[in-house]
């Protein structure tokens, strides 16, 4: 049975989506962009359906130019739709149904008012009488990011490589490299399968690459950016060409890429991982990242830390390096307080009584008496932190249990990752499966003791092993499905902690930035950006961090050393001034001039941090490359632009920085840090260029441009 096409337009002043229900009853997202735009011209090959679903016996199959009906996603017909509001969020729900299998899909699009970002999620329900063995389910499919061969010719793909101590390295290459023109003599070749893909792997969500991507037009600057909001390695995206349209498909775990399969029993539901797609009509990647920043703020759990931005001292990086004792900590506590820190975090090692042999014995999280001698033990240090006006914090690695830990024997096998009935061991450690009540109860008891009884106000939650594909703890469960179950239980556990302790500040860390995603960051207050110990190599990470985290959540180390020159001290502190200061280093041993530079940086930060909570990022020199001699990061509000610029060895003494958002506007340029900088800056409103000279290398400077608000919204 066929019916006339139906067009559903939905959105708000910054974003409009057009869903067309065809004569065949299949719903397709035919346009996404500014209100009032036109959809792509009708093609002989229909646009992709709203959902791609594959299941055993119902996979994708092709016959010439046509999709055979055995593809279950191609049989889902429109059943109903509704538009609603949820506070500041606009919501469109589209219900689909396959009469043959009884599979129902509920596609939900959400978008915060005035922000050009679409959030997508799908719920599948089995309304039939037979189990469906799912192998992949898309969270979002968009079939028209670029319209026509010329648009694809001019499009570049964006993605970010992300490795330990080398995080957030954005790459860019023409889409035609992965989606070439493949022929025009046989009609089927017009619909080639060329595509660019990225996939997560293992337990870490951002090991090797961020769960993000983008597509940008080199000419008008039209840009799309996306993120997959999942806290494990089970994610996949692909962007390619289909019938001269650029398409995008975003997934959680799949059978092909992660060994994920899920039996959907009659009456059961399955929910995909959420994803988000940001859009900029002409502002290039900067404007799209600004939109994504606003979306991230709207989508996360509210917390006072996002507004206060307190300064944190952590004793680890280029400081105690996992060897804390009362004797070593007390002078650091005093020096941190004098520098202006508001939180003091004791990092790894506080539980270790074996002089560094704690790796395979962790899990009980009790303080080591040998490190904290005396009647009060670790509480002597925690009390000193409070006496100096700071909030105490501790490091934990909650999801792991060392093979020599007493918890490895006291917890049941079912509380751990297992494959083929065998408990998984990775570098001397087991991994908890937080679906099991004993695993969760153990961690709840630890947190309740540290936070509820000891009064710790900050937890740095680390994660330093990757135990592979996941866990098959239940009969017939694939490791990929077990991992997804654990990932979701992990999020639920974190929600429970913050529900019990709403003022607790929780930092997300995983060997630096190996678990950098907005499943976690929509809940947790800070993200560790790197374990990089070289201040010059940290600069491109710090400059790129706002691509993947809001500025107020991006924890960046500032770790001055006694042997550093004054320029190097200013450089390492400048790394952190447009994010969250993670102060470290041997502060008591610094020469007076260096210590004064640290104090000056903290004072400047406290003066500008209120602006950072509403500022959006831009990169005047383009997204930073690892070896760039000059680097620049701007954060701007309607009336103020903050600009950190780094000059590394080998760079010319001067550079020109385009600030297109200030075109034609007068601006006063002030050097905020360091006050004694020899930087010379000159603003040219007609060309929207700032020329800057930094005589020394390495050196860095924080500038402020005060300007009138833009006439355009």
ABEGO torsion letter per residue (X at the ends): XBBBBBBBBBEBAABBBBBBBBAAGBBBBABBEBBGBBBBBBBABBBBBABBBBBBGABBBBBEABBBAABAAAABBBABBBBBBBEABBBBBBBBBBAAAGBBBBBBBBBBBGBBBBBBBBBBBBABABBBBBABBBABBBABABBEAAAAAABBBBBBBBBBGBBGBBBBBBAAAABBBAEAABAAAABBABBBBBBBBEABAABGBBBBBBBBBAAAGBBBBBBBBBABABBBBBBBBBGGBBBBBBBBBBAAAAGBBBBBBBGBBBBBBBBBBBBBAAAEAAAAAAAAAAAAAAABBBBAAAAAGBBBBBAABGBAGGBBBAAAAAAAAAAAAAAGBABBBBBBGAABAAGGAAAAABGAGBBBAAABBEAAEAAAAAAAAAAAGBBBBBBBBAABBBAABAAAAABBAAABBBBGGBBBBBGGBBBBBAABAAAAAAAAAAAAAAAAAAGBABBBBBBABBAEAEBBABBGBBAAAAAAAAAAAAAAAAAAAAAABAABBBBBBBGEAABBBAAAAAABABBBABABABAAAAAAAAAAAAAABBAAABBBBBBBBAABBAAAAAAAAAAAAABBBBBBEBAAABBAAAAAAAAAAAAAAAAAAAAAAABBBBBAAEBBBAABABBBBBBBBAABBBBBBBBBBGBBABBBBBBAAABGBBBBBBBAOBAABABBBBBBAAAGBBBBBBABOBBBBBBBBBBBBBABX
